[in-house]
């Protein structure tokens, strides 16, 4: 029950990030958020153990990719020359 609630929160958050104009993560960010939304959807509506383990793997990898993207973009933006 608790895990379904967590998956549902992840699904709603990732779907909001994909469809919101306020989130400016580019194409790769939208792809990663879409992967999170699809994996969370599969985890909520599936009863098979194989699907649950694969969904968990995809969620971990997609969230890690978003973290790496954030880190790289922060480094890139800190070394870029300011616009005049």
URJO-V450539 format. One line per field, one symbol per residue. ss: DSSP state (H for helix, E for strand, - for the rest). phi: phi as a letter, one per 40 degrees, with the letter a starting at -180 (. if undefined). burial: # if it has 16 or more other C-alpha atoms within 10 Angstrom, else .. Layout:
ss: ???
phi: ???
burial: ???
This chain:
ss: -HHHHHHHHHHHHHHHHHH------HHHHHHHHHHHHHHHHHHHH---HHHHHHHHHHHHHHHHHHHHHHHHHHHHHHH-----
phi: .ccccccccccccccccccccccbbgccccccccccccccccccbbbccccccccccccccccccccccccccccccccccccb
burial: ......##.##..#####......#...##.#############.......#..##.##..#..##..#...............
